[in-house]
Amino acid sequence: MTGMTESSRTSDPALAEGFDLRRLPEGFVANPYPVYAALREHAPVHRMGEGQILLSCYADLERVYKDAATFSSDKTVEFGAKFRVPEAGPSPLYRHHTASLVFNDPPRHTRVRRIIAGALTPRAIAAMEAGIVALVDDLLDAAETRGRIDLIEDFAAAIPVEVIGNLLGVPRTERGPLRDWSLAILGALEPVLSPEIEEAGNRAVTGFLAYLDRLVADRRQRPGDPDKDILTRLIQGEVGGERLSSEELLQNCIFILNAGHETTTNLIGNGLHLLTEHPDARARLLAEPDLMRKAVEEVLRFESSNQLGNRVATTGFAMGGREFPAGTQITLCIGAANRDPAQFPDPDRFDVARDPNRHLAFASGIHQCVGMAVARLEGRIALSRFLARFPDYRLDGRPERSQRVRFRGFLRLPACLG
């Protein structure tokens, strides 16, 4: 568990008592970390309604990630209750999320992951670097002309959309809707789902599928290089003599955009925001630019882009000295685990030279993020080149934080460049 001694316990137990992601306390979105600390210390295996628990300690999350047989990623039952409309059959959101890589177990997960990973080899990722550098420099040139920038809209969000658009071979003139589609689809994964958010998510899936139908038809006629073009690789790829079904193909194209877009936007945006709050860290990176790789890992740990994960127990299990039955729904609090003092010394300190730093921002085990090397590359290039170009940038206006709980980041970060 936490590994804390009695003398080191400082959190308020009242913050953990009755905590529920569906009824958040005031101020939680702005700063969830006091609540996370209380959960780790006082309720590391926290009941959150009938048949649901929340885990907040690093060791417990690592155990779950490494035991995919006991702790399943399959969301057929959970999302059936959340998204299915009985009269009309499975909704677009249900069809998407139950077919995508992240919410499936082997053997389906293994087959799809191998095909995607085959296009993200170290050689292929290294070949992306020059293009990402050019993209980032173009964005910085435009910002310099204006003299100010929204660090999210004009920079952090623009980078992953272009990178993923290139991976899927989406024509540049057709990339406009991608970000809004992604935000709407991922918004439906929040603990509280309003009818408006669900409707927007269903519209986004429908619109994206209609677009992909045309894109896939074109790519079948004019294939790209399967070593660089993930869509061509998904179309042509086989594992054990079996290709993806049409549904699997289309839904995992959507997954690739969703998995690589918002989390990478948050990584870059959170990093630039943290460097405005920690001038000592900014000064150190300016003096020691080779630390940027470690700094990216620390941003991922300190303000994890993805704060929550989910599993369901396939059999009875013991956790925290208690027994839980098969079917128990488990929320993995990544943001809490990444500040667990049993794993990270002085965990609430932002240390751009932290080493080792075995954070769980990309999960672990068989579901570790298949695109994490791409995200790290984008983060390193974006943060290092922004800082080198505009070392004295500062916020200029009120930041607007996203109100999402699962994904932690900003909607707007207005800034002056010098």
N, C-alpha and C positions, 0 to 999 in steps of 0.2 A: 504494500500500500504506500502511504506517503513517506514513510521512513522518518517522520518528524519526532523529535523528543518532546516531552511535556513542556519543557521550558521554552521551546521554540513556537509553541502554538499561540497564534495571535489573532486569528480570524474570528469574526462574529458568527456564532452558530445560528443566530436568527436569520442570517442571509440564506442558509441552506434549508432551513425548515420550511416545508411546503413548496419548495421551488418547483415551478412548472414552466417549461418553454412555451406553453400556450397561454400563460398569464404572467407576463414578464414584469418584474418590479421596475419602478421608475428609475431611469438612468442606466438601465442595464445595457442598452445598445451602445451608449456612449462609452461605458467602461464596465465590461462584464467581469473583470479580473478579481475584484473582491468577492463576488459570488462564487467564482470558480475556486478561489482559495478556500472558502468556507465549505464547499462541497468536497474538495479533496480531503480536508481535515476532519470534518464532522459527519459527512455522509458520502463516502467514496463510492458506495453502491446505493444509489438514491432511487427510491420508488417514486415513480412519476405517473401515477394512475394505475389502474388495474392492468396487470400483465406487462408493465413497462418499467424499465430501469434506465438510469443514466450513469455512466462511468466517467470518472474524471481523473483517475490516476494513470500515469504513464505505463506502469507495469501491467495494469488490467487491460488497457487498450492494446498493448503489444501482444498479450496473450490471445485476445480475441482475433486480432489480425492474423496471427500465425496458425489459428485453428479454424480453417474454412469449412471443415466437415461439421463441426459443432455449431459454428456461428455463420449462418448463411447470408449471402447478399441478395438472394432471390426475393423480389418484392411483389410477387404475383398476388399473394393474399392481402398484404398491407395496402398496395395501390388499388387492388380491386375494391376495397372498402372506401378508399379515398377518392378515386377518379371515375369509377364505373357508373354509368347511368343505366339502371336496369331496363328501362323501356327501350332505349336506343342501342344497347349493347356497349362494348368497350369504347371509351372516349379516345380521341387522338392522344391526349396526355398519357392515358393508361397504355395504349399501344406503344408509344415511344419509350416510356421509362421501363417497361417490362422487357423490351427488346434490346436495350442499350447495354454495352459492355459492363458498365459499373454495377448494374443491378442483376447480374447473372452469375451462376456458379458453373464450375466445370461439369460436363465437357464443353458446353456452349461457350462459356467464357474463354476457355483455353483456345478454342478454334479461332474466335474472332480476334483475341488479343495477339495471337501469333501473326495473323495477317497484317494487322495494323503495325505491330512492332517491326515487321520486316521492312517497312518504309521509313523507320526512324532509327536506322543503324548509326553508330558513331560517325561513320563516313558521311552519311547523308546529312546529319546534323551539322557537322563541320562545314559542309558545303553551303549551309544556310547563312553562315556568319556574315559574309560580305554583303549579301542582300539586306540583312537586318541592319547592319551598320549604315548602309546607304539610306534605308528608310528612316532610321532615327535621325540621321544628319539632315535629311530633307525636312522633317518635322521641326527640328531645332532651327534651321534656317528660316522657316516661316514664322516661328515664334520670335526670333530676333528682329525680324522686320516689324512685327507688331509691338514689341517691347513688353508684352505681357502674355500670359498663357493660362488656360485652365489645364492644370496638370492631368486631369482625367480625360476630358473631352478631346483636348487638342494633342494629347501625347499618350498617356497610359492605355487608353481604350483603342487608340488607332493602331497600335503596334500588333497585338495578337490577331485582330481582324485581318490585317494584311498577310500575316504569316500563315494563318489557317486558310485564308483565301488562296494563297499560293500552293499550299499542300493539297488542297482539293481541286485546284485548277479552276476556281471560280473567276470568270472574267472580271477585271477590275471595275468595269462600269456597272456590274451587277451586285456589288458587295454592300450597297447601301442598307438593305434590310437586315443584314446578318446580326448586327449587334442587338437590335430591338427584338428579333426572334429569340435570340439566346436569353436575354434578360427575362422575357415573358415566360419561356419554358422553365427556366431555373427558379423563377419566382414561385412556381407552383409546388416546389419542394419544401417551402417554409413550413414550420410546425403548425401555423394557422393558415388555412386556405379559405379566402373569401370567394364568393361567387364571381366577383369581378376579376380577381386574379386567375381563377380557374378558366373563365371564359377567354381571357387574353392568352393564356397558355395554350388552350385548344386551338384558337385561331392561328397562333404562331406555328404550331406543329403542322396544321393543315396547309398553311401558306408555304412553309419550308418544304414539305413533301411534294407539293405541286411543282415548286421550282426544281427540286432534285430530280424528279421524274424526267424533266427536260434535259437537265445537265447530264444525267446518267445515259440517256438515249444518245446524246451527242458523243459522249466519251466512248460508248460502245462502237460507234462508227469511226471515231478518230482517237484511238488510245494514246495516252501519254506514256512517259517513262515510268514504269512501275517502281523503280528504285527511288523516285522523287515524288511521284504523283500518287497520293494515298487512294484517291478515288479509283484510278486505274488498277491499283494493287488489290483493292477490295473487290472489284469486278472480276479480275482474273485469278485472284488468289485461291488456293486450295489447301486444306489441311486434311490428311487422311483420305484424299480423293473426294472431299466434299467441299462445295463452294457455298458462299452465303446465299440464303434465300433473298428474294427481292425485298421483303420486309426488313430482314436483318441488315441488308446493304444500306437502304435508305435511312433507317433509324440510327445506325451507327455513324453515318455521315453527320447527322444532327448531333449525336453525342460528341464527335470530335470537335465540332465548333463549341459546344457548351463546355466541355472539359477544359479547353484551352483558352477560352475567351475571358470569362469573368475572373477566374482565379489569377490569371496572369496580369490582367488589368489591375486587380487588387494588389498583387505583389509589387508592381511598379509604383502605383499610387501610394500605397502604404509606406514604401521605402522613401519616397520623396517627402512625404509628410513627416516621417520619423526623423529625417535629417534636419528638418526645420525645428524640431523639438529638442534635438540633441546636438547642439553646436560642437561639442567635443568630438562626437563621432564623425561629424562632417569634416572637421579640421584634420582628424586622423586619416580619413580616406583621401583627402586632398594631398596630405603629406606622404601617404603610403597607398597609392592606387592599387597595388597588387593585393591588397586586402579585400577587394571588391567581391571576390568569390565567397569568402567567409561572410562578408556583410550581407550578401543575398540570402545565405542560409539563416542568418540571424533575423532578418526581416520575416522570413517564412516562419521561424519559431515564435518570435515576439508578437507578431500580429498575423497569425495564420490566416491565409486567404480563405480557406475552407475551415470553418470552426466545428462542424458537426459531421458525423457519419452514422450509419445505421446498420444493424444486423438483426437477424431473428434466430433464436435457438432451435436447432433441429431435434434436440434431445434435452433431457433434464441436465442441469449443471449446477455446480457450487461456485459461489462468488462472494467474497467478503464474509465467509462463515455462515452463509445462508444458502438454502436450496431453492432453485427456480425450475419451473417446468418447461418442457418443450413448448414452443410458440411464444416464449417471452420476447418482447421487442426491446432491443438494446440500442440506446443512443450513445454514441462514442463522442465525448467532448474533447475534440482535438485541441481546441484553444486552451483548455484547462491542463491537459496532459503536457503540453509544450511549455508550461510554466511550473511543472512539478519539481519542487526542490530536491526530491529524491533522485532526480535524473540530471537536473541542471543547477549547478551552484549559483546562488544569487540570481534566481530566475527572472526577477522583475527588473533587472538591469539590462539595458540595451548595449550589448558588447559586440562591436563589429569584428573583433578578433577572436570571438569565442571558438574554442577548439578543445575537445570534440563537441559536436553539435548534432546528435542523432535525433533530430526532431521528427515528428510524425505528420508534418504538413502535407506530404505526399502519400500518407497512409503507409502500410507495410504489408509484407506477405504477398499473396498472389494478386491482390488488387492494388498494389503500389502503382501510382500513376504512370501510365505507359508513355506519357509525353513530358515527364518531369525534366528530361535533359533539354528539351526545347524551351520550356518555361525558364529554366535556369539561364540558358543562353540569352533569351530575350531580356530577362531581368538584369543580368550583368552588363550587357551592352547599353541598355536604356539608362540605367542609373550611372554608370561610369561616364558615358559621353555627355549626359545632361550635366553632371557635376563638374566635369572638366570645362565645359563650355560656359556654364553659368554658376560659378562657385558662390556667388553672393545672392542667389535667388531667395526670395522671401514670400511668405503668404501675404496676399493683399485682398482681403475680404474674408467673409465667414465661410469656413469649410462646411460642406453639406454631406453628412455621413449617410450612407445607405441604411435604411431601417431594417434590413434583413438580419436574421440571426445566424443562418447557416453560412452565408458568405459575408466576410468582413471587409469593408472598403468604403470608398467615398463616391458620391455622385458628382461633386464639384469641389475643386481645390484651386481657386483663383490665386495667381501669383504674379509678382513682378520679377524680372530677370536680373536686376542689378540695383 
